[in-house]
Amino acid sequence: MAETLNEQEQLIADLLEEAHALRMKYEEFSLYTESKVAEFVIARKTLTEERDRAVHHRGLAEMDLEVLRRRQEQLHEQLVKAVRQRDRARERVTALEASRAVRFAVRLRKLLRR
């Protein structure tokens, strides 16, 4: 019986450790995607300002404006993908934390501590 409790304790500890490790990986990934989103937003703002200045001063040819527009669209697509990826990662972590196994492990650990 004591051996079974020790095995259960170890299994619970392993589950909680794995959940924590996944949470930390998610945090790292989230910080990475947030920094990329910020980079894309800054780049898009810069390109928009360049385009607006060019249009205002009529210093660039129409072809140059089209290149800037295409680059801005590419950056926007990358931004959308990064945000979508971040949101998927958040959903996965939420699902993991709400999973039966993790809730069961937490409850079992509370019961075994008594």
DOLUMVO-81521 format. One record per residue: x, y, z of N, C-alpha, C in turn; residue in one letter; residue number from 1. Coordinates in pm, 1 decimal, always signed. Layout:
REM DOLUMVO-81521
<n.u = X; n.v = Y; n.w = Z; ca.u = X; ca.v = Y; ca.w = Z; c.u = X; c.v = Y; c.w = Z; code = A; pos = NUM>
...
This chain:
REM DOLUMVO-81521
<n.u = +82.1; n.v = -119.8; n.w = +0.0; ca.u = +0.0; ca.v = +0.0; ca.w = +0.0; c.u = +86.9; c.v = +126.8; c.w = +0.0; code = M; pos = 1>
<n.u = +189.9; n.v = +126.0; n.w = +83.6; ca.u = +278.8; ca.v = +242.5; ca.w = +89.6; c.u = +351.0; c.v = +261.3; c.w = -42.9; code = A; pos = 2>
<n.u = +387.7; n.v = +148.0; n.w = -105.2; ca.u = +454.8; ca.v = +157.1; ca.w = -234.1; c.u = +361.5; c.v = +217.6; c.w = -339.1; code = E; pos = 3>
<n.u = +234.7; n.v = +179.8; n.w = -335.6; ca.u = +136.6; ca.v = +234.0; ca.w = -429.0; c.u = +118.6; c.v = +383.9; c.w = -406.5; code = T; pos = 4>
<n.u = +114.4; n.v = +426.0; n.w = -280.5; ca.u = +101.8; ca.v = +569.0; ca.w = -250.8; c.u = +224.1; c.v = +644.7; c.w = -300.2; code = L; pos = 5>
<n.u = +343.0; n.v = +585.3; n.w = -282.6; ca.u = +465.1; ca.v = +649.5; ca.w = -332.0; c.u = +462.7; c.v = +660.4; c.w = -483.6; code = N; pos = 6>
<n.u = +415.8; n.v = +554.9; n.w = -548.9; ca.u = +405.3; ca.v = +558.9; ca.w = -695.4; c.u = +305.8; c.v = +664.8; c.w = -739.3; code = E; pos = 7>
<n.u = +193.9; n.v = +673.0; n.w = -668.1; ca.u = +93.0; ca.v = +774.3; ca.w = -700.6; c.u = +148.8; c.v = +914.7; c.w = -677.6; code = Q; pos = 8>
<n.u = +216.8; n.v = +931.4; n.w = -566.4; ca.u = +279.3; ca.v = +1060.8; ca.w = -536.9; c.u = +376.9; c.v = +1100.1; c.w = -647.5; code = E; pos = 9>
<n.u = +458.2; n.v = +1002.8; n.w = -691.7; ca.u = +557.0; ca.v = +1029.4; ca.w = -796.3; c.u = +487.2; c.v = +1062.8; c.w = -927.2; code = Q; pos = 10>
<n.u = +380.2; n.v = +989.0; n.w = -958.8; ca.u = +304.6; ca.v = +1015.3; ca.w = -1082.0; c.u = +244.2; c.v = +1154.6; c.w = -1078.5; code = L; pos = 11>
<n.u = +187.6; n.v = +1190.7; n.w = -964.2; ca.u = +129.2; ca.v = +1324.8; ca.w = -949.9; c.u = +237.6; c.v = +1430.5; c.w = -962.5; code = I; pos = 12>
<n.u = +348.9; n.v = +1406.2; n.w = -896.6; ca.u = +459.7; ca.v = +1502.4; ca.w = -904.5; c.u = +507.7; c.v = +1516.6; c.w = -1048.6; code = A; pos = 13>
<n.u = +517.7; n.v = +1404.4; n.w = -1119.3; ca.u = +561.2; ca.v = +1408.2; ca.w = -1259.2; c.u = +461.3; c.v = +1484.4; c.w = -1345.7; code = D; pos = 14>
<n.u = +331.1; n.v = +1459.8; n.w = -1322.8; ca.u = +227.7; ca.v = +1531.2; ca.w = -1399.5; c.u = +233.9; c.v = +1681.1; c.w = -1374.2; code = L; pos = 15>
<n.u = +246.5; n.v = +1717.7; n.w = -1249.8; ca.u = +253.6; ca.v = +1860.8; ca.w = -1216.5; c.u = +380.1; c.v = +1924.7; c.w = -1272.2; code = L; pos = 16>
<n.u = +490.4; n.v = +1851.2; n.w = -1266.5; ca.u = +615.6; ca.v = +1902.9; ca.w = -1321.9; c.u = +604.0; c.v = +1922.0; c.w = -1473.2; code = E; pos = 17>
<n.u = +541.6; n.v = +1825.3; n.w = -1539.9; ca.u = +523.8; ca.v = +1836.0; ca.w = -1684.8; c.u = +431.0; c.v = +1952.3; c.w = -1720.2; code = E; pos = 18>
<n.u = +322.7; n.v = +1968.0; n.w = -1642.0; ca.u = +231.9; ca.v = +2080.3; ca.w = -1665.8; c.u = +305.1; c.v = +2212.9; c.w = -1646.3; code = A; pos = 19>
<n.u = +389.6; n.v = +2219.2; n.w = -1543.8; ca.u = +466.7; ca.v = +2341.5; ca.w = -1519.4; c.u = +565.0; c.v = +2367.4; c.w = -1634.0; code = H; pos = 20>
<n.u = +630.8; n.v = +2261.6; n.w = -1680.2; ca.u = +726.2; ca.v = +2277.2; ca.w = -1790.8; c.u = +655.3; c.v = +2326.6; c.w = -1916.1; code = A; pos = 21>
<n.u = +536.4; n.v = +2272.3; n.w = -1942.7; ca.u = +460.1; ca.v = +2318.9; ca.w = -2059.8; c.u = +418.5; c.v = +2464.3; c.w = -2043.1; code = L; pos = 22>
<n.u = +382.4; n.v = +2501.2; n.w = -1922.3; ca.u = +344.2; ca.v = +2639.6; ca.w = -1895.3; c.u = +463.3; c.v = +2732.8; c.w = -1920.6; code = R; pos = 23>
<n.u = +581.7; n.v = +2692.7; n.w = -1877.5; ca.u = +701.7; ca.v = +2774.1; ca.w = -1898.0; c.u = +734.6; c.v = +2785.4; c.w = -2047.7; code = M; pos = 24>
<n.u = +720.6; n.v = +2674.2; n.w = -2121.5; ca.u = +744.7; ca.v = +2679.6; ca.w = -2265.7; c.u = +644.4; c.v = +2773.0; c.w = -2332.1; code = K; pos = 25>
<n.u = +518.5; n.v = +2765.3; n.w = -2288.3; ca.u = +417.3; ca.v = +2855.0; ca.w = -2342.0; c.u = +454.3; c.v = +3000.1; c.w = -2312.9; code = Y; pos = 26>
<n.u = +499.2; n.v = +3027.9; n.w = -2190.4; ca.u = +538.2; ca.v = +3164.4; ca.w = -2155.0; c.u = +650.5; c.v = +3214.6; c.w = -2245.1; code = E; pos = 27>
<n.u = +751.8; n.v = +3128.6; n.w = -2267.3; ca.u = +862.0; ca.v = +3166.9; ca.w = -2355.6; c.u = +810.3; c.v = +3193.1; c.w = -2496.8; code = E; pos = 28>
<n.u = +726.1; n.v = +3103.1; n.w = -2545.5; ca.u = +671.4; ca.v = +3118.5; ca.w = -2680.5; c.u = +585.5; c.v = +3244.4; c.w = -2688.5; code = F; pos = 29>
<n.u = +507.9; n.v = +3268.6; n.w = -2584.4; ca.u = +422.4; ca.v = +3386.9; ca.w = -2581.5; c.u = +506.0; c.v = +3514.7; c.w = -2585.0; code = S; pos = 30>
<n.u = +613.9; n.v = +3518.4; n.w = -2506.9; ca.u = +701.9; ca.v = +3636.0; ca.w = -2509.1; c.u = +763.8; c.v = +3654.6; c.w = -2647.1; code = L; pos = 31>
<n.u = +804.4; n.v = +3542.7; n.w = -2708.2; ca.u = +862.8; ca.v = +3549.3; ca.w = -2842.0; c.u = +760.8; c.v = +3604.2; c.w = -2942.2; code = Y; pos = 32>
<n.u = +637.2; n.v = +3549.2; n.w = -2940.3; ca.u = +537.2; ca.v = +3595.4; ca.w = -3037.1; c.u = +497.8; c.v = +3740.2; c.w = -3010.1; code = T; pos = 33>
<n.u = +490.2; n.v = +3777.7; n.w = -2882.5; ca.u = +457.3; ca.v = +3916.6; ca.w = -2850.5; c.u = +565.5; c.v = +4010.3; c.w = -2903.5; code = E; pos = 34>
<n.u = +692.8; n.v = +3971.0; n.w = -2892.1; ca.u = +800.3; ca.v = +4056.3; ca.w = -2943.6; c.u = +793.0; c.v = +4065.0; c.w = -3095.8; code = S; pos = 35>
<n.u = +759.7; n.v = +3952.3; n.w = -3160.9; ca.u = +745.3; ca.v = +3953.5; ca.w = -3306.9; c.u = +627.6; c.v = +4040.6; c.w = -3348.6; code = K; pos = 36>
<n.u = +517.7; n.v = +4030.5; n.w = -3276.0; ca.u = +401.6; ca.v = +4115.1; ca.w = -3305.8; c.u = +441.4; c.v = +4262.0; c.w = -3293.8; code = V; pos = 37>
<n.u = +514.0; n.v = +4295.2; n.w = -3188.1; ca.u = +558.3; ca.v = +4433.8; ca.w = -3169.7; c.u = +649.4; c.v = +4477.5; c.w = -3283.9; code = A; pos = 38>
<n.u = +740.4; n.v = +4389.0; n.w = -3326.1; ca.u = +828.7; ca.v = +4420.9; ca.w = -3438.8; c.u = +747.8; c.v = +4446.9; c.w = -3566.0; code = E; pos = 39>
<n.u = +649.0; n.v = +4359.9; n.w = -3591.5; ca.u = +566.7; ca.v = +4376.0; ca.w = -3711.1; c.u = +486.2; c.v = +4505.9; c.w = -3706.0; code = F; pos = 40>
<n.u = +433.5; n.v = +4537.4; n.w = -3589.4; ca.u = +354.8; ca.v = +4660.6; ca.w = -3575.8; c.u = +443.8; c.v = +4782.0; c.w = -3601.7; code = V; pos = 41>
<n.u = +563.6; n.v = +4780.8; n.w = -3545.2; ca.u = +656.7; ca.v = +4893.2; ca.w = -3565.7; c.u = +697.4; c.v = +4903.1; c.w = -3712.5; code = I; pos = 42>
<n.u = +727.8; n.v = +4787.9; n.w = -3773.6; ca.u = +767.0; ca.v = +4788.7; ca.w = -3915.2; c.u = +652.4; c.v = +4838.8; c.w = -4002.2; code = A; pos = 43>
<n.u = +530.7; n.v = +4792.1; n.w = -3973.0; ca.u = +416.1; ca.v = +4836.9; ca.w = -4051.5; c.u = +394.2; c.v = +4986.7; c.w = -4034.4; code = R; pos = 44>
<n.u = +408.4; n.v = +5035.6; n.w = -3912.5; ca.u = +391.3; ca.v = +5179.0; ca.w = -3887.1; c.u = +496.8; c.v = +5258.4; c.w = -3964.3; code = K; pos = 45>
<n.u = +619.8; n.v = +5210.8; n.w = -3959.6; ca.u = +728.5; ca.v = +5278.1; ca.w = -4030.8; c.u = +700.5; c.v = +5282.6; c.w = -4180.8; code = T; pos = 46>
<n.u = +659.8; n.v = +5167.9; n.w = -4235.0; ca.u = +630.6; ca.v = +5163.2; ca.w = -4378.5; c.u = +511.8; c.v = +5253.2; c.w = -4414.6; code = L; pos = 47>
<n.u = +413.4; n.v = +5255.8; n.w = -4329.1; ca.u = +297.6; ca.v = +5342.0; ca.w = -4354.0; c.u = +339.3; c.v = +5489.1; c.w = -4352.5; code = T; pos = 48>
<n.u = +423.0; n.v = +5524.2; n.w = -4256.2; ca.u = +471.5; ca.v = +5663.1; ca.w = -4250.4; c.u = +554.9; c.v = +5696.5; c.w = -4373.1; code = E; pos = 49>
<n.u = +640.8; n.v = +5602.9; n.w = -4414.7; ca.u = +721.3; ca.v = +5625.2; ca.w = -4536.0; c.u = +630.7; c.v = +5645.5; c.w = -4656.8; code = E; pos = 50>
<n.u = +532.1; n.v = +5558.4; n.w = -4668.3; ca.u = +439.5; ca.v = +5568.3; ca.w = -4781.3; c.u = +365.9; c.v = +5701.6; c.w = -4778.9; code = R; pos = 51>
<n.u = +317.7; n.v = +5740.7; n.w = -4660.2; ca.u = +244.9; ca.v = +5866.8; ca.w = -4649.1; c.u = +332.7; c.v = +5986.9; c.w = -4684.0; code = D; pos = 52>
<n.u = +458.6; n.v = +5981.3; n.w = -4638.3; ca.u = +551.6; ca.v = +6090.3; ca.w = -4674.0; c.u = +576.4; c.v = +6093.0; c.w = -4824.7; code = R; pos = 53>
<n.u = +592.1; n.v = +5973.7; n.w = -4880.4; ca.u = +618.6; ca.v = +5965.4; ca.w = -5024.5; c.u = +500.4; c.v = +6020.5; c.w = -5105.0; code = A; pos = 54>
<n.u = +381.5; n.v = +5982.9; n.w = -5061.3; ca.u = +262.7; ca.v = +6031.9; ca.w = -5131.6; c.u = +252.1; c.v = +6182.6; c.w = -5113.9; code = V; pos = 55>
<n.u = +278.3; n.v = +6227.3; n.w = -4993.2; ca.u = +267.9; ca.v = +6370.4; ca.w = -4965.1; c.u = +369.0; c.v = +6450.5; c.w = -5045.5; code = H; pos = 56>
<n.u = +488.3; n.v = +6405.4; n.w = -5052.9; ca.u = +592.8; ca.v = +6479.6; ca.w = -5125.0; c.u = +602.0; c.v = +6440.3; c.w = -5272.2; code = H; pos = 57>
<n.u = +532.3; n.v = +6338.8; n.w = -5308.2; ca.u = +535.3; ca.v = +6288.3; ca.w = -5446.1; c.u = +679.0; c.v = +6261.9; c.w = -5492.8; code = R; pos = 58>
<n.u = +761.9; n.v = +6220.5; n.w = -5392.6; ca.u = +902.3; ca.v = +6195.8; ca.w = -5421.5; c.u = +929.6; c.v = +6057.5; c.w = -5478.0; code = G; pos = 59>
<n.u = +832.5; n.v = +5966.5; n.w = -5463.4; ca.u = +854.4; ca.v = +5831.3; ca.w = -5512.9; c.u = +765.5; c.v = +5803.8; c.w = -5633.1; code = L; pos = 60>
<n.u = +817.0; n.v = +5724.7; n.w = -5720.0; ca.u = +738.0; ca.v = +5684.7; ca.w = -5837.1; c.u = +629.0; c.v = +5587.0; c.w = -5792.7; code = A; pos = 61>
<n.u = +527.6; n.v = +5571.3; n.w = -5877.2; ca.u = +417.5; ca.v = +5478.8; ca.w = -5846.2; c.u = +468.7; c.v = +5337.1; c.w = -5820.8; code = E; pos = 62>
<n.u = +572.9; n.v = +5298.4; n.w = -5890.2; ca.u = +627.4; ca.v = +5164.3; ca.w = -5873.9; c.u = +684.6; c.v = +5145.2; c.w = -5733.9; code = M; pos = 63>
<n.u = +752.3; n.v = +5246.8; n.w = -5682.5; ca.u = +807.3; ca.v = +5240.3; ca.w = -5546.8; c.u = +694.4; c.v = +5231.1; c.w = -5443.5; code = D; pos = 64>
<n.u = +585.6; n.v = +5303.0; n.w = -5467.9; ca.u = +471.8; ca.v = +5295.8; ca.w = -5377.1; c.u = +411.9; c.v = +5155.9; c.w = -5375.5; code = L; pos = 65>
<n.u = +405.7; n.v = +5093.6; n.w = -5491.1; ca.u = +352.1; ca.v = +4957.8; ca.w = -5499.1; c.u = +440.6; c.v = +4859.1; c.w = -5422.2; code = E; pos = 66>
<n.u = +572.2; n.v = +4877.6; n.w = -5432.3; ca.u = +664.8; ca.v = +4791.6; ca.w = -5357.6; c.u = +640.4; c.v = +4808.8; c.w = -5207.1; code = V; pos = 67>
<n.u = +626.7; n.v = +4932.0; n.w = -5160.9; ca.u = +600.1; ca.v = +4957.8; ca.w = -5020.3; c.u = +466.5; c.v = +4896.0; c.w = -4977.4; code = L; pos = 68>
<n.u = +364.0; n.v = +4909.2; n.w = -5061.2; ca.u = +233.3; ca.v = +4850.2; ca.w = -5029.8; c.u = +242.7; c.v = +4698.5; c.w = -5017.4; code = R; pos = 69>
<n.u = +314.0; n.v = +4636.1; n.w = -5111.9; ca.u = +329.2; ca.v = +4489.9; ca.w = -5106.5; c.u = +402.9; c.v = +4447.4; c.w = -4980.0; code = R; pos = 70>
<n.u = +507.6; n.v = +4519.5; n.w = -4945.0; ca.u = +584.1; ca.v = +4486.4; ca.w = -4824.3; c.u = +496.8; c.v = +4503.9; c.w = -4700.6; code = R; pos = 71>
<n.u = +417.1; n.v = +4608.2; n.w = -4699.0; ca.u = +326.5; ca.v = +4631.9; ca.w = -4587.0; c.u = +224.7; c.v = +4517.7; c.w = -4576.6; code = Q; pos = 72>
<n.u = +172.4; n.v = +4472.0; n.w = -4688.2; ca.u = +77.8; ca.v = +4359.9; ca.w = -4688.0; c.u = +145.5; c.v = +4232.2; c.w = -4637.4; code = E; pos = 73>
<n.u = +269.3; n.v = +4208.2; n.w = -4678.6; ca.u = +342.6; ca.v = +4090.5; ca.w = -4631.0; c.u = +360.9; c.v = +4095.8; c.w = -4479.3; code = Q; pos = 74>
<n.u = +400.2; n.v = +4212.8; n.w = -4429.7; ca.u = +418.2; ca.v = +4227.1; ca.w = -4285.4; c.u = +286.5; c.v = +4205.9; c.w = -4211.9; code = L; pos = 75>
<n.u = +178.7; n.v = +4254.7; n.w = -4269.8; ca.u = +47.6; ca.v = +4235.5; ca.w = -4207.3; c.u = +11.6; c.v = +4086.6; c.w = -4203.0; code = H; pos = 76>
<n.u = +38.9; n.v = +4013.8; n.w = -4310.3; ca.u = +12.7; ca.v = +3869.4; ca.w = -4313.2; c.u = +96.2; c.v = +3798.2; c.w = -4206.4; code = E; pos = 77>
<n.u = +221.7; n.v = +3836.6; n.w = -4192.9; ca.u = +307.2; ca.v = +3775.9; ca.w = -4090.4; c.u = +254.6; c.v = +3806.3; c.w = -3950.3; code = Q; pos = 78>
<n.u = +207.4; n.v = +3928.5; n.w = -3931.6; ca.u = +149.3; ca.v = +3967.6; ca.w = -3803.4; c.u = +26.9; c.v = +3882.8; c.w = -3771.7; code = L; pos = 79>
<n.u = -60.3; n.v = +3866.0; n.w = -3869.0; ca.u = -180.7; ca.v = +3785.8; ca.w = -3849.0; c.u = -143.3; c.v = +3641.7; c.w = -3814.8; code = V; pos = 80>
<n.u = -45.1; n.v = +3585.8; n.w = -3885.7; ca.u = -1.2; ca.v = +3448.4; ca.w = -3858.0; c.u = +56.6; c.v = +3436.6; c.w = -3717.0; code = K; pos = 81>
<n.u = +137.9; n.v = +3532.8; n.w = -3677.0; ca.u = +199.2; ca.v = +3527.9; ca.w = -3543.5; c.u = +93.0; c.v = +3537.3; c.w = -3434.3; code = A; pos = 82>
<n.u = -5.4; n.v = +3623.9; n.w = -3453.8; ca.u = -113.1; ca.v = +3637.8; ca.w = -3356.1; c.u = -195.1; c.v = +3509.0; c.w = -3350.6; code = V; pos = 83>
<n.u = -223.7; n.v = +3451.0; n.w = -3467.3; ca.u = -299.5; ca.v = +3326.0; ca.w = -3472.4; c.u = -223.7; c.v = +3214.4; c.w = -3400.7; code = R; pos = 84>
<n.u = -92.2; n.v = +3207.9; n.w = -3422.7; ca.u = -9.1; ca.v = +3105.9; ca.w = -3359.3; c.u = -7.2; c.v = +3124.9; c.w = -3207.5; code = Q; pos = 85>
<n.u = +5.2; n.v = +3249.3; n.w = -3164.8; ca.u = +4.2; ca.v = +3278.7; ca.w = -3021.4; c.u = -129.6; c.v = +3238.4; c.w = -2959.4; code = R; pos = 86>
<n.u = -238.5; n.v = +3270.4; n.w = -3027.7; ca.u = -371.0; ca.v = +3236.6; ca.w = -2975.7; c.u = -390.3; c.v = +3085.6; c.w = -2966.9; code = D; pos = 87>
<n.u = -339.6; n.v = +3011.8; n.w = -3067.7; ca.u = -348.4; ca.v = +2865.3; ca.w = -3062.6; c.u = -270.7; c.v = +2810.8; c.w = -2944.5; code = R; pos = 88>
<n.u = -153.2; n.v = +2866.3; n.w = -2918.7; ca.u = -72.3; ca.v = +2820.9; ca.w = -2805.3; c.u = -144.4; c.v = +2849.2; c.w = -2673.7; code = A; pos = 89>
<n.u = -206.6; n.v = +2964.9; n.w = -2662.9; ca.u = -282.5; ca.v = +2997.7; ca.w = -2541.5; c.u = -397.9; c.v = +2900.0; c.w = -2521.8; code = R; pos = 90>
<n.u = -467.0; n.v = +2866.5; n.w = -2630.7; ca.u = -577.6; ca.v = +2770.8; ca.w = -2621.2; c.u = -527.8; c.v = +2633.7; c.w = -2577.3; code = E; pos = 91>
<n.u = -411.9; n.v = +2591.5; n.w = -2629.5; ca.u = -356.4; ca.v = +2461.0; ca.w = -2590.5; c.u = -323.5; c.v = +2457.6; c.w = -2441.9; code = R; pos = 92>
<n.u = -261.8; n.v = +2564.9; n.w = -2391.6; ca.u = -226.7; ca.v = +2569.1; ca.w = -2249.3; c.u = -353.8; c.v = +2571.0; c.w = -2164.5; code = V; pos = 93>
<n.u = -452.7; n.v = +2647.0; n.w = -2205.3; ca.u = -579.3; ca.v = +2651.1; ca.w = -2132.5; c.u = -643.6; c.v = +2513.2; c.w = -2129.9; code = T; pos = 94>
<n.u = -642.1; n.v = +2445.0; n.w = -2243.7; ca.u = -699.4; ca.v = +2309.9; ca.w = -2249.8; c.u = -620.2; c.v = +2214.7; c.w = -2160.5; code = A; pos = 95>
<n.u = -489.5; n.v = +2226.4; n.w = -2162.1; ca.u = -406.5; ca.v = +2140.3; ca.w = -2077.3; c.u = -438.7; c.v = +2164.1; c.w = -1930.4; code = L; pos = 96>
<n.u = -442.5; n.v = +2290.8; n.w = -1892.0; ca.u = -468.6; ca.v = +2322.6; ca.w = -1752.2; c.u = -608.7; c.v = +2280.5; c.w = -1709.0; code = E; pos = 97>
<n.u = -700.5; n.v = +2276.1; n.w = -1803.1; ca.u = -837.4; ca.v = +2235.6; ca.w = -1772.3; c.u = -857.5; c.v = +2085.8; c.w = -1789.0; code = A; pos = 98>
<n.u = -755.3; n.v = +2015.3; n.w = -1830.1; ca.u = -770.2; ca.v = +1872.2; ca.w = -1857.3; c.u = -799.8; c.v = +1795.3; c.w = -1730.5; code = S; pos = 99>
<n.u = -865.9; n.v = +1685.8; n.w = -1749.0; ca.u = -904.5; ca.v = +1599.8; ca.w = -1638.2; c.u = -783.2; c.v = +1549.2; c.w = -1561.2; code = R; pos = 100>
<n.u = -679.0; n.v = +1509.8; n.w = -1633.2; ca.u = -560.7; ca.v = +1453.3; ca.w = -1568.8; c.u = -496.6; c.v = +1553.1; c.w = -1472.6; code = A; pos = 101>
<n.u = -483.8; n.v = +1678.6; n.w = -1514.8; ca.u = -421.5; ca.v = +1779.5; ca.w = -1429.3; c.u = -510.9; c.v = +1809.6; c.w = -1309.6; code = V; pos = 102>
<n.u = -641.9; n.v = +1825.2; n.w = -1332.4; ca.u = -733.7; ca.v = +1850.8; ca.w = -1220.3; c.u = -734.0; c.v = +1732.7; c.w = -1124.4; code = R; pos = 103>
<n.u = -733.2; n.v = +1611.6; n.w = -1179.8; ca.u = -730.8; ca.v = +1491.6; ca.w = -1097.3; c.u = -603.0; c.v = +1486.5; c.w = -1014.6; code = F; pos = 104>
<n.u = -489.8; n.v = +1516.9; n.w = -1075.5; ca.u = -362.7; ca.v = +1513.9; ca.w = -1004.2; c.u = -361.9; c.v = +1614.3; c.w = -890.0; code = A; pos = 105>
<n.u = -414.7; n.v = +1731.3; n.w = -912.4; ca.u = -419.1; ca.v = +1833.7; ca.w = -807.1; c.u = -508.2; c.v = +1787.1; c.w = -692.3; code = V; pos = 106>
<n.u = -626.6; n.v = +1734.2; n.w = -725.8; ca.u = -717.1; ca.v = +1685.0; ca.w = -621.5; c.u = -655.2; c.v = +1569.2; c.w = -544.7; code = R; pos = 107>
<n.u = -593.2; n.v = +1476.2; n.w = -617.5; ca.u = -532.7; ca.v = +1360.4; ca.w = -554.2; c.u = -419.8; c.v = +1402.4; c.w = -461.1; code = L; pos = 108>
<n.u = -341.8; n.v = +1497.6; n.w = -503.5; ca.u = -232.5; ca.v = +1546.1; ca.w = -418.4; c.u = -289.8; c.v = +1608.0; c.w = -290.0; code = R; pos = 109>
<n.u = -398.0; n.v = +1684.0; n.w = -303.2; ca.u = -460.6; ca.v = +1743.9; ca.w = -182.9; c.u = -510.0; c.v = +1633.6; c.w = -90.4; code = K; pos = 110>
<n.u = -572.1; n.v = +1531.9; n.w = -146.8; ca.u = -623.4; ca.v = +1421.7; ca.w = -65.3; c.u = -511.0; c.v = +1346.8; c.w = +4.3; code = L; pos = 111>
<n.u = -402.0; n.v = +1323.4; n.w = -66.8; ca.u = -292.0; ca.v = +1246.2; ca.w = -10.4; c.u = -215.3; c.v = +1324.8; c.w = +96.0; code = L; pos = 112>
<n.u = -224.2; n.v = +1452.6; n.w = +95.0; ca.u = -155.0; ca.v = +1536.4; ca.w = +195.4; c.u = -225.6; c.v = +1530.8; c.w = +329.3; code = R; pos = 113>
<n.u = -351.5; n.v = +1499.6; n.w = +328.6; ca.u = -429.1; ca.v = +1499.0; ca.w = +454.8; c.u = -390.1; c.v = +1387.8; c.w = +544.1; code = R; pos = 114>
